[in-house]
Amino acid sequence: MAVDPSEDDKAMPIVAAHLAKIERAVSRTRTSHAGQPFATVHQALAEAMRPKLLRDEEVPR
């Protein structure tokens, strides 16, 4: 099952944009929940990430 390397090149901008959204969500959550218990931060991060991870149309296949 050979994969054309140019397909990776086409997907990289999409992957990079998706990763940037996730990084922003993590950064905002870390800043806004600094010093709070793990469970609180975990829940806030899960809520911040949910919209980013459920948008399949942005994830290359």
trRosetta pair geometry for C-beta under 8 A, 3 or more apart (Angstrom, degrees):
i j d omega theta_ij theta_ji phi_ij phi_ji
3 7 6.2 -95 174 47 92 134
3 8 7.7 78 136 -40 118 97
4 7 4.8 99 78 -15 89 102
5 8 5.6 -43 -166 25 53 114
5 9 6.9 53 142 -18 71 100
6 9 5.2 -48 -154 34 47 117
6 10 6.5 50 149 -22 70 100
7 10 5.7 -52 -151 34 35 113
7 11 6.4 27 154 -15 65 110
8 11 5.9 -64 -148 40 31 107
8 12 6.5 49 154 -45 66 96
9 12 5.9 -35 -150 2 31 118
10 13 7.9 -61 176 24 35 95
11 14 5.5 -67 -163 45 55 112
11 15 5.7 52 145 -23 86 109
11 60 4.2 -177 -137 110 111 177
12 15 5.6 -57 -140 40 32 110
12 16 6.0 34 161 -22 68 108
13 16 5.6 -53 -142 37 30 113
13 17 6.4 32 158 -20 64 105
14 17 5.9 -54 -150 35 29 110
14 18 6.4 28 152 -17 63 108
14 58 6.8 -178 -171 -179 98 66
14 59 7.8 137 147 -132 116 20
14 60 5.0 110 91 -43 141 110
15 18 5.7 -57 -149 38 31 112
15 19 6.2 32 153 -19 66 108
15 60 6.4 -59 -57 16 87 120
16 19 5.7 -54 -145 38 30 112
16 20 6.4 35 154 -24 63 104
17 20 5.6 -51 -149 31 31 114
17 21 6.8 34 152 -20 62 101
17 58 7.5 -110 99 -172 111 114
18 21 5.9 -53 -157 31 33 112
18 22 6.7 30 149 -15 65 105
18 52 7.4 131 -162 -180 76 99
18 58 5.6 147 -89 138 107 112
18 59 6.5 83 -110 -92 159 67
19 22 5.6 -56 -150 38 36 111
19 23 6.2 38 152 -21 69 106
20 23 5.6 -51 -144 36 32 113
20 24 6.4 34 155 -20 64 103
21 24 5.8 -53 -150 34 30 111
21 25 6.6 31 152 -19 63 105
21 52 5.0 174 127 -129 119 124
22 25 5.7 -54 -151 35 33 112
22 26 6.4 32 153 -17 66 106
22 49 6.7 38 -132 -125 84 94
22 52 5.6 158 -80 142 71 153
22 53 8.0 68 -96 -63 108 84
23 26 5.8 -55 -148 38 32 111
23 27 6.2 32 155 -20 66 108
24 27 5.7 -55 -144 38 30 112
24 28 6.2 29 158 -17 66 107
25 28 6.0 -55 -145 38 27 108
25 29 6.2 25 157 -17 63 111
25 45 7.4 107 141 -149 99 66
25 48 4.2 156 -169 145 105 111
25 49 5.6 135 130 -80 152 62
25 52 6.0 -114 -28 -16 151 147
26 29 5.8 -60 -147 39 28 109
26 30 6.2 29 156 -21 65 107
26 45 6.8 33 -112 -135 64 108
26 48 7.7 163 -65 104 36 137
26 49 7.9 38 -63 -74 75 104
27 30 5.8 -53 -146 34 29 110
27 31 6.4 25 157 -16 63 108
28 31 5.9 -59 -149 38 29 109
28 32 6.0 13 161 -7 67 115
28 48 6.7 -179 78 -143 111 147
29 32 6.1 -62 -136 46 27 100
29 33 5.7 -13 175 16 66 119
29 41 6.7 110 157 -161 105 78
29 44 5.2 156 -145 121 107 107
29 45 4.7 107 164 -88 166 74
29 48 5.1 -131 -63 7 121 160
30 33 6.8 -77 -131 54 16 85
30 34 6.5 49 162 -72 59 82
30 41 7.7 44 -103 -152 50 120
31 34 6.3 -21 -154 -31 24 109
32 44 7.3 -146 90 171 111 149
33 36 4.6 -71 -176 30 83 129
33 40 6.3 -172 -158 121 123 100
33 41 4.6 153 128 -104 139 80
33 44 5.2 168 -57 53 150 159
36 40 4.3 -84 148 84 122 135
36 41 5.6 150 82 -51 102 88
37 40 4.9 92 64 7 80 105
37 41 7.1 -155 96 -3 40 89
38 41 5.8 -62 -148 41 32 107
38 42 5.9 34 156 -24 69 110
39 42 5.6 -52 -142 36 28 115
39 43 6.4 28 158 -18 63 106
40 43 6.0 -55 -149 36 28 109
40 44 6.4 24 154 -15 63 109
41 44 5.7 -58 -147 40 31 110
41 45 6.1 31 155 -20 66 108
42 45 5.9 -56 -146 37 27 110
42 46 6.4 30 154 -21 63 106
43 46 5.7 -52 -148 34 30 113
43 47 6.5 28 154 -16 63 106
44 47 5.8 -56 -150 38 31 110
44 48 6.2 29 153 -18 66 108
45 48 5.6 -55 -143 39 32 110
45 49 6.0 25 159 -16 67 112
46 49 6.0 -61 -142 41 26 106
46 50 6.4 45 157 -45 62 97
47 50 5.9 -34 -147 4 30 118
48 51 8.0 -66 177 28 32 94
48 52 7.8 9 140 0 62 117
49 52 5.4 -73 -160 46 51 110
49 53 5.5 32 154 -16 88 116
50 53 6.2 -68 -139 42 25 101
50 54 6.0 15 170 -17 65 117
51 54 6.3 -62 -137 38 26 106
51 55 6.9 30 165 -30 60 108
52 55 6.7 -61 -160 19 25 110
55 58 4.8 31 119 13 109 113
55 59 7.4 141 99 -17 65 91
56 59 5.5 -63 -151 35 47 110
